[in-house]
Amino acid sequence: MSRRLDGQVVVVTGAGRGLGRAYALALAAEGASVVANDRDAEPVEALAAEITSTGGRVVAVAEAVGTRAAATRLVQAARDSFGRIDVMVTNAGADRRGPVLDLTDEDWEFTLGTHLLGSLFCSVEAGRAMRDQGGGGAIINITSDAFHQGVPTLAPYCVSKGGIYGLVRVLAAELAPFGISVNAVAPPATRTEPMLAFAETLEVMGLTEEQMDALKASFQDPEDIAPVVVYLASPEGRRLTGRVLGVTRREVVSLEPPTANRLGTCDPGPWTFDGLEAALAPLAAPA
Ligand SMILES: NC(=O)c1ccc[n+]([C@@H]2O[C@H](COP(=O)([O-])OP(=O)(O)OC[C@H]3O[C@@H](n4cnc5c(N)ncnc54)[C@H](O)[C@@H]3O)[C@@H](O)[C@H]2O)c1
């Protein structure tokens, strides 16, 4: 029986646990050869053993992404093991959090390095390899709608995920001539270790038991998000580019770029202070 991704070579970063693990398993189940990356060797080697035991093709690469050198080695691992790279899924994530005014430089560098530079370098190095080998490909970044919610205590995370929105749009535009699609998936709250730990902090911040139960019941499972990653990796899904998709078990939405709401005009211009004061009044807090 032919499967959707037979003959395709995919790389998944942060595949040892949580969502990345579910993506890797779902991609392998559709016939892809998988390069499974994680900074931690034990979980990613266990994942590789699981894929191998079901007849899949997989190689585990234990290394932290976040630098150009790590991205280069990861793409090279795909070429060495399977001869090419067709799909890059930049999922790896770990962050430092706390009140924005108290975060250290190291907190910022760690989080932006993992989430934003990790996604950027892996996407760019995959894009270069796909361009050079010909035949197109797919890059799938993982972001979060936390960035436009502006979640308190998650500043480096929100900034990183916002950066990934920008990355998707510019890469989609620049890589389209090579037949490479670039999209992002923004999972809603999903039942993984860091999300469950974050929920506990909300309990500490005063959510009632019923509110906590309702919150946890609303969480998705990683397997609910994986199908859209498989779709974007497939030849059919590569007809989409520059999109950011949110998905739950039952719904898929497109997160569109911010819309410009016209608040006023002035003719002939330029704006006076009083003119701006009047035009922007609907946005301002009451005096
Ligand atoms: N869980 C959610 O609700 C949720 C919501 C929106 C977005 N996301 C995003 O999904 C992705 C996965 O999150 P998760 O909840 O599955 O987390 P997780 O902690 O369960 O899994 C992340 C994996 O990435 C690995 N990792 C961390 N830093 C790495 C690095 N530098 N290089 C390689 N591997 C690294 C970890 O070891 C871990 O195995 C993240 O990008 C996260 O921001 C998650």
The ligand as a MOL file (V3000), in Angstrom:
LIG
                    3D

  0  0  0     0  0            999 V3000
M  V30 BEGIN CTAB
M  V30 COUNTS 44 48 0 0 0
M  V30 BEGIN ATOM
M  V30 1 N 2.6010 22.2200 24.2740 0
M  V30 2 C 1.9600 23.2940 23.8670 0
M  V30 3 O 0.8660 23.6250 24.3580 0
M  V30 4 C 2.5310 24.1510 22.7610 0
M  V30 5 C 1.7310 25.2070 22.2520 0
M  V30 6 C 2.2510 26.0050 21.2180 0
M  V30 7 C 3.5210 25.7410 20.7150 0
M  V30 8 N 4.2390 24.7060 21.2350 0 CHG=1
M  V30 9 C 5.5670 24.4790 20.6610 0
M  V30 10 O 5.7280 23.1280 20.2990 0
M  V30 11 C 7.1060 22.7700 20.4040 0
M  V30 12 C 7.2440 21.5210 21.2560 0
M  V30 13 O 6.7400 21.7780 22.5380 0
M  V30 14 P 6.3370 20.6210 23.5590 0
M  V30 15 O 5.2390 21.1570 24.3860 0
M  V30 16 O 6.1640 19.3420 22.8360 0 CHG=-1
M  V30 17 O 7.6600 20.5740 24.4760 0
M  V30 18 P 8.4790 19.3170 25.0920 0
M  V30 19 O 9.3510 19.8800 26.1380 0
M  V30 20 O 7.5560 18.2070 25.4520 0
M  V30 21 O 9.3720 18.8420 23.8440 0
M  V30 22 C 10.3840 19.6610 23.3390 0
M  V30 23 C 11.5830 18.7980 22.9940 0
M  V30 24 O 12.5780 19.6750 22.4350 0
M  V30 25 C 13.8310 19.2950 22.9760 0
M  V30 26 N 14.7440 20.4400 22.9090 0
M  V30 27 C 14.7700 21.5350 23.6930 0
M  V30 28 N 15.7390 22.3720 23.2940 0
M  V30 29 C 16.3560 21.7840 22.2450 0
M  V30 30 C 17.4160 22.1630 21.4050 0
M  V30 31 N 18.0900 23.3280 21.5510 0
M  V30 32 N 17.7760 21.3160 20.4150 0
M  V30 33 C 17.1410 20.1420 20.2190 0
M  V30 34 N 16.1170 19.7260 21.0170 0
M  V30 35 C 15.7250 20.5450 22.0010 0
M  V30 36 C 13.5410 18.8450 24.3890 0
M  V30 37 O 14.5860 18.0120 24.8970 0
M  V30 38 C 12.2040 18.1080 24.2170 0
M  V30 39 O 12.4070 16.7410 23.9520 0
M  V30 40 C 7.8290 23.9960 20.9590 0
M  V30 41 O 8.3760 24.7470 19.9210 0
M  V30 42 C 6.6950 24.7530 21.6370 0
M  V30 43 O 6.9670 26.1380 21.7360 0
M  V30 44 C 3.7870 23.9200 22.2450 0
M  V30 END ATOM
M  V30 BEGIN BOND
M  V30 1 1 1 2
M  V30 2 2 2 3
M  V30 3 1 2 4
M  V30 4 1 4 5
M  V30 5 2 4 44
M  V30 6 2 5 6
M  V30 7 1 6 7
M  V30 8 2 7 8
M  V30 9 1 8 9
M  V30 10 1 8 44
M  V30 11 1 9 10
M  V30 12 1 9 42
M  V30 13 1 10 11
M  V30 14 1 11 12
M  V30 15 1 11 40
M  V30 16 1 12 13
M  V30 17 1 13 14
M  V30 18 2 14 15
M  V30 19 1 14 16
M  V30 20 1 14 17
M  V30 21 1 17 18
M  V30 22 2 18 19
M  V30 23 1 18 20
M  V30 24 1 18 21
M  V30 25 1 21 22
M  V30 26 1 22 23
M  V30 27 1 23 24
M  V30 28 1 23 38
M  V30 29 1 24 25
M  V30 30 1 25 26
M  V30 31 1 25 36
M  V30 32 1 26 27
M  V30 33 1 26 35
M  V30 34 2 27 28
M  V30 35 1 28 29
M  V30 36 1 29 30
M  V30 37 2 29 35
M  V30 38 1 30 31
M  V30 39 2 30 32
M  V30 40 1 32 33
M  V30 41 2 33 34
M  V30 42 1 34 35
M  V30 43 1 36 37
M  V30 44 1 36 38
M  V30 45 1 38 39
M  V30 46 1 40 41
M  V30 47 1 40 42
M  V30 48 1 42 43
M  V30 END BOND
M  V30 END CTAB
M  END
